Amino acid sequence: MQGNCAGRPQNTLRRRSQLLTVHYDSKNLLVIIKNTARAEHEKGVVLQIQGHPATGGRDTHLVRNNHPVNLDMLIVGELRVLAGMNRQTET
């Protein structure tokens, strides 16, 4: 016997033919994330890889609009769009 998730029809994700693609551009130090579940007018997410000084050497982080990116939250948000859910949880 399988349990059902409340609020979501069973097998919803299997019926969708949407893709989340990640492209790494090593020449320009960019990471481009495209989500086919987004509306046509919404562009992909372009992240720049930047190096910065750290204790014991140098480190890197991803930047969007000159601000560091919380990669965990970005991926969760993209997966929510891919699954057809709201981008943010309702409070």
C-alpha positions as CSV (number, residue, x, y, z in Angstrom):
1,M,0.0,0.0,0.0
2,Q,1.4,3.4,-1.0
3,G,0.9,6.5,1.0
4,N,-0.3,9.7,-0.7
5,C,1.1,13.2,-0.1
6,A,-1.6,15.6,0.9
7,G,-2.1,18.5,-1.5
8,R,-0.3,16.9,-4.5
9,P,-1.6,14.4,-7.0
10,Q,0.4,11.2,-7.1
11,N,3.1,11.0,-9.8
12,T,2.9,14.7,-10.6
13,L,6.6,15.0,-11.2
14,R,6.8,12.0,-13.5
15,R,4.3,13.5,-15.9
16,R,6.2,16.7,-16.4
17,S,8.8,16.9,-19.2
18,Q,10.6,20.0,-17.8
19,L,14.4,20.2,-17.4
20,L,16.9,22.0,-15.1
21,T,20.2,22.4,-16.9
22,V,23.5,23.7,-15.5
23,H,26.1,24.9,-17.9
24,Y,29.7,25.8,-16.9
25,D,31.5,28.4,-19.0
26,S,35.2,28.0,-18.0
27,K,36.4,30.7,-20.4
28,N,34.2,33.4,-18.7
29,L,33.9,31.8,-15.3
30,L,30.1,31.6,-15.4
31,V,27.5,29.1,-14.3
32,I,24.2,29.3,-16.2
33,I,21.1,27.6,-14.8
34,K,18.2,27.2,-17.1
35,N,14.8,25.9,-15.9
36,T,12.3,25.0,-18.7
37,A,9.5,25.2,-16.2
38,R,9.9,28.9,-16.1
39,A,7.8,31.2,-18.3
40,E,9.3,32.1,-21.7
41,H,10.0,35.7,-20.7
42,E,12.1,34.6,-17.6
43,K,15.8,34.3,-18.3
44,G,18.1,31.7,-16.9
45,V,20.1,32.4,-13.8
46,V,23.7,33.6,-14.6
47,L,26.2,33.3,-11.8
48,Q,29.7,34.5,-11.9
49,I,32.6,32.7,-10.1
50,Q,34.7,35.1,-8.1
51,G,37.9,34.4,-6.1
52,H,38.5,36.2,-2.8
53,P,41.2,36.1,-0.1
54,A,40.6,33.6,2.7
55,T,42.6,32.4,5.6
56,G,45.4,30.2,4.3
57,G,45.0,31.3,0.7
58,R,42.2,32.0,-1.7
59,D,38.6,30.8,-2.0
60,T,35.8,31.1,-4.5
61,H,32.1,31.9,-4.3
62,L,29.2,32.3,-6.8
63,V,27.9,35.9,-7.3
64,R,24.7,37.2,-8.9
65,N,24.2,41.0,-9.2
66,N,27.4,41.6,-7.2
67,H,26.0,39.7,-4.2
68,P,27.1,36.3,-3.0
69,V,24.6,33.5,-3.7
70,N,23.2,31.0,-1.2
71,L,23.5,28.1,-3.5
72,D,21.3,25.8,-1.3
73,M,18.4,28.2,-1.4
74,L,18.9,28.9,-5.2
75,I,18.7,25.1,-6.0
76,V,15.7,24.6,-3.7
77,G,13.9,27.5,-5.4
78,E,14.6,26.2,-8.9
79,L,13.4,22.7,-7.9
80,R,10.2,24.1,-6.5
81,V,9.5,25.9,-9.8
82,L,10.4,22.7,-11.7
83,A,7.9,20.8,-9.5
84,G,5.2,23.4,-10.2
85,M,5.2,24.7,-6.6
86,N,5.5,28.3,-5.4
87,R,9.1,29.6,-5.2
88,Q,8.8,30.4,-1.5
89,T,6.9,28.6,1.2
90,E,3.8,30.5,2.4
91,T,3.9,31.7,6.0
